[in-house]
Amino acid sequence: MTAAEETEVTLTVGQETDLPAEPAGPGRGAEREMHAILEIGVRGGAGLIGGRAHSGAPALAEVLIVDTSRSMLHPATKLHAAKDATVAAVRLLPEGTAFAVLSGRFHAGVVHPGPDRAALAVAGPAERAAAERAVRILDADGGTAIGTWLDLARRLLKDHPAPVKHVLLLTDGRNEHDHRATMTLDTALDACEGRFVCDAWGIGDDWDADLLLSITRRLHGRARAVREDHELPAAYEELVNGLLGTAVPELRIRLTPTPGTVIRRVTQVVPGEQELLPAGAAGRATEYVTRAWGEEVRHFQVVLAADPTGRERGEYLQLAAVEVAVPDFGHPVRLPRPRPILVRWTDNPLDASRRHPGVRRHELYQQASAAVALAYRAWLRGGEGRPAADREFARALHLAGELGDTQLLDALRRIEDGPGSGRIRTGLKDVDWQHLILSSAMTTPPRHPAGDPSPPAPQAPPAADGLVECPDCGWLGPADSVYCGGDCGRPLRGPSA
């Protein structure tokens, strides 16, 4: 394999290492929190070429779910667009790809390969044509119970060996008949989490952004919507083409805390917020799973807690080691070396301005999203809520400007009553707010000045970029460590090492 074909994973750790050893106020415990931003990128290489693993086995198993509840007929252009988009997606599936098309109402049904076949179809000319015929004759009736739709997808995908399992869900509704379903949405999400990636799309004027976000945040996907029904086929084609460019089906973040350090949480913060749950442990190390990477960069916030009592002041100490692991899927991947998350305890009080810019940026996004949600709730109250809605809307505009997020600013200006007014225009529909809620949930990394594409360097000594392992207890620490920071405390350099 040539260097140009090689897939490479990169890892940088951004943080402000200095933390005050003394509590910030009365009643605070001894532990302090260290926030770090992990910037992980996947680049180069052909990845899963044409949707097939390099072993030759199909790399993708795809389930397309079409909402066929009665509301899809009002107007009928929604159902027509859903059919066109589903057919467009099926036509793009590479030869040998396992797939199924489901229809969703009060219950889910298999449109193709049909209810009498327990296995997924295998893409080829005949199966694609049969799927298209089945999709074209779909009609709409009944209600919306999305939990049953996702659970059927889970059962179809559960035994398939493809490294990338993906569900593409389309709905125009609000899951109004969850109480009548044999499988509620919450129960289905519990069963489906970790089984596949799900992207969810809204169409029409009555979908629920919070519903789509709740699904995609649990199932490692992204929530999106079209403003016009006829835009859906092109949107599906773009999504499927991106999916076929998957370079790494799964990537694991492995954190190994030093004794006395506790992992509080790990959260994806770019391109959208998603809390990661522990997926397994080996010794002191804990792994967190992320799925379906193309050639892209994502940011993750790691929060660690440690007690400075009895620790050295003014010296760099390691709180945890960060590694990236990729399962074997038949294609070599070059991984970065482990990186340390450091702390330097100080007796000088520090204010919030000393936090790493990535941490502050995530907080601003949280505040902007909350302001949009508050503005929407106030808007729902009608005239009496208008002053509060305008106030929160203006706050969201200010935060988007501080972030320099042009996409969010554009989404906010769509509902502004004239440029610079800071007020919500009259005549809005509920769906206008749903699009804005989705936009406020998407995040972007900061832009660097022209000629300086690199992120700001973490505040850490240059020699601490790598790690050294203690031969006795296995502790991982900064490369310039003189003594083990683990259980044994033995010298790591010099004649006695």
C-alpha positions, 0 to 999 in steps of 0.5 A: 500500500502506498502512502497516498492510500494509507488511512491515518488517524491524528490526535491532539490534546488541547488544554490549559494545564494550570489549576488552582490547588485551593477551592474556588469558594466555601463549601467546595470539595477537595477535587478539581476538574480538568477540562481537555479538548481532544481533536481527532481526525481521519484523513487519507486513504480510500477507506471502505472503497465503494462500500466494501471492506478491503477483505472483499466482504460488503462493508455496509448493511443499510436499512431505509425507513420510510414514514408511511403514516396518514399525515404523509398524504397531506400534502401528497408531495411528501410521500412522493419525495420519500419514494423518490429519495428511497429509490435514489438511495437504493440505486447508489448501494454498491453490489453486494451491499445488504439492505432492506426498506421498511415502512413505518406506521403504528407498526413497522413492516418490511417493504423489501425484501418482503415480510416472508424473507428473514434476511436482508436483500443483497444489492444487485440489478434484480434486487434494486429493481424489485425494491424500486417496484415495492417502494413505488406502490407504497401508500400511507395510513395509520399513525407514528410509533417510531420505536417499533420502526427502529426495533425492526431495523435492529432485529434485521441488522443484529446478526449481519457481519458488515462493519458499518450498520446504518439506518436512514430514518425519515418522518414527518411526525411527532411520534404521537402514538408511542403509547400504543406501540408494542415497543416504546421509543425509549425502550427501542433506543436502549436496545438499539444503542451501539448496534447501528448508526442512525441518521434521522430526517424531517420532512413537511411542516410537523416534525419535531427537532427534539425528537430527531436529536434524541434519536441521533444523539443516542445512535451516533448519527445526525439529525437533518431536515429539508425545507422543500419536499423536492430537495429530499432525493438530492439530500439522500444521494449526498448522504449515501455517497458520504456514507460510502466514503466511510474510512473507519467504521469504528474508532475508540477513545481509550483513557487511562487515568493515573491513580487518584484521577476520576473520569467525569465524562466524555462528550463529542462537541464538534460537529454536534454534542453527543455524550459518550458512555463507557463501552468497556474497561481493561485495568484502569483504562476505559474505552468510549466508542465513536462510529462511522468516520469519513475523512473528517475532524471531530472534537471531544471534551474530556472532564477529569477530577483529581485531588491536589492534596499533597501533590507537588506545586508548579510541576507538570503531572499526568492525570490520564493518557489518551489513546486511539484504537481502531478494530481490525476491519481488513485495512491497515490504519496508522494510529497516533501515539498516546498523549498525556492530559496534564495538570500543574497545580498552582496556588494562584487563583485562576478565572474562567479566561484561562480555560482552553478556547475549545472548552469556552467555545462549547459553553457558548454553543450550549448557551446559544442552543438554550437561548433558542429553546427558551425563545421558542417556548416563549413564542409558543405563549403568543403575544404575552411571551413576545418580549421574552422570545425577542430577548432570548432571540437577541441573546442567541444572535449575540452568541452566534456572532461571538462564535463566528458561526455563519451557518447559525447566524444565517439560520437565526437571520431567517426568522429575524424581523429585518437585518439588525433588528434583534427581533423575531418576525411575525408570521412564523410557522412552527416548522421554522423553529424546528429548523432553527433548533436543528441548526443550533445543535450543530457546532463548528470548530474555530476558524484560524487566521489565514496562514495559520491553520493550526489550532493553538498549542496546548499549555504543556512542556514540549518534552511532554508530548509523548509518554513513557511507561513504567516497567514495574507497574505499567504507569504511563506518564510524560516523556520527561518524567523522572519518577513513576507517578503510579503505585511504585514511584520508582525512578524512570531515569538514571542509574537506578532506573 
